[in-house]
Amino acid sequence: MARILVVYYSRTGNTKKMAEAVAEGAKSAGGDVTLAPVDKVKAGDLVKYDGLILGSPTYYGLMAAEVKKLLDESVSLHGELEGRAGGAFSSSANPGGGNETTVLSILQALLIHGMVVQGTHSGDHYGPIAVGAPDARALGQCHELGERVARLASACGREG
């Protein structure tokens, strides 16, 4: 069973709702899931998991400082997350708020760690996004992201 960590920062509760849907999706695919706000996660914790999914609200087209801080601190693990599965999601206040750039900024950090990231041919290609409170479409895509990362983590052979 793949161990999946879903980490999020949420000021209004919208990103938290998305994180909960991601976690449910990972569980439905057989993942052993930990759901945690970013302030409860230390960089050293990341090596305990086969998959990492990060969620952040969009601030000025990028991830929240709290999420960036975790990723900055994860430099101490450089090379240790190689081959693990990853994914990202984001929420914003406006349709042109920078959701995709936020997701891509998180994915860039995961790729630098050598993690494996899977896009999707339908919906939000890089990772789920929501404008304001997540609607059924966004929550469904969050669920699918959790499923995909849990399956990918198992396929990567990192579990155990």
N, C-alpha and C positions, 0 to 999 in steps of 0.2 A: 504494500500500500504506500503510495507516494505521500510524503509529508509536504503540505502546502502552507505557506504563510501568506496571509492577506493582510497587508498593512495599509492604513489610510490616515489622512488628516482631514477633519471635517469641522468647520466652524458653524455651519447652518444645519447640518444633519443630512444634506443631500448626498455628499460623498460617502457618508456612513451607510446610507440606504443602499447605495450601489455596492459597497464593500460586502454588505450582508448577502446580496444577491450573488456576487462572485463566489463567496464562501459556500453558499448553498449549491451552486453549480459544481464546485470542486468536490463537495461531499457526495453529490449525486453520481459522480464519476468514480467514486471509490477512494477519494482522497482523505487523508487524515489531516484535517484543517484546523489551523489556528488563525483566528481573526483578532487583530489588535490595532489600537490606535498607535500612531507613530511614536508618541511620547512614552510608550510602554515597551519599545523595542530598542535593543542595543545592536550596533553593527555586528558584534560577535555572535549574536543569535542567528544571523542569516545562514551560517554554515550548517545549522541543524536541519535545514529544509532542502527538499528536492526541487521545490518550485517556489517562486516569489512573485507575488502580484501586488503592485503598488498603485494606490489611488490618491489623487490630489485634486483639490479645486484649482482652477486656473486663475493665476494672479499675473497680470501683465504678460499673458501668453506663455507663462512658464509655471512650473510646479511651485507649491508653497514652500517657504523657507524651511519649515519643519521636515518636509520630505527630502529636500536638498541636503539638509544637515545629516540625515541618516546616510544618504548616498555619499556625501563627502567623507564621513567617518568610515565608510566601508572600504576606503582605499587601503586600510590596514589588512584587508582580506584579499588584496589583488592576487588573482590566480586561483583562489580557493573556491570560487563559485563557477568555475569553468564547467560547461556542459549541463548546468542546471536549467530548468525551464523558467521562463519569465513572461510577464505581461503587465499591462498598465491600463488605467481608465481615469477619466476626468469629468468634472462638472464645471459649469461656468454660469454667469448671469445672463449672457447674451449669445445669440447664434454665432456672431463673429468674435466671440470672446477669446479665442485662441486654444480651444480644446485640443485640436490635433497637434499643435506645437507643444502643448504640455505633455501629451501622451508620448510624442516623439522624443522629448527631452528626457523622460524617464527611460524609455527604451534605449536611448543612446548609452546611458549609464550601465544598463544591464548588458548591452552588447560589449561594452568595454571590459566588463567582468568576464566575458567569454560565455555568457548565458545564451540559451537557445530561445528565440522568440518566434512565435507563429502568428502570422496575420490571418485575415479571413477574406474570402472573395466577395462576401456580401455584408451589407450593413456598414458599420464603422470599421474600416479596414485595419487600422492600427491598434484600436482598442475602443471599448465603449465610451461614449460621451453622453452627457445630459446637459440640457439648458434649464436651469432652475431645478425644481423637484424632478427626479427621474420618473419618466412615464413608463408605460408597459413595454414600449419598444426598447428603451434604454435598459430596463431591468432584465428583459429577456436576453439582450446582448451581454449583459454582465454575467448572467447565469451561464451562457455559452462560453464566455471567456474562462470562467472557473473550470468548466468541463474540459475545455481544450488544454489548459495548462496542466491539469491533473493527469490527463491522458498522455500528454507530451512528457511530463516528468517520469511517468512509468515507462514510456518508450525509450527515454534517454538512459534508462538503467541506473538512475541515481538513487532509487529508493532502497531502503534497508538499513 
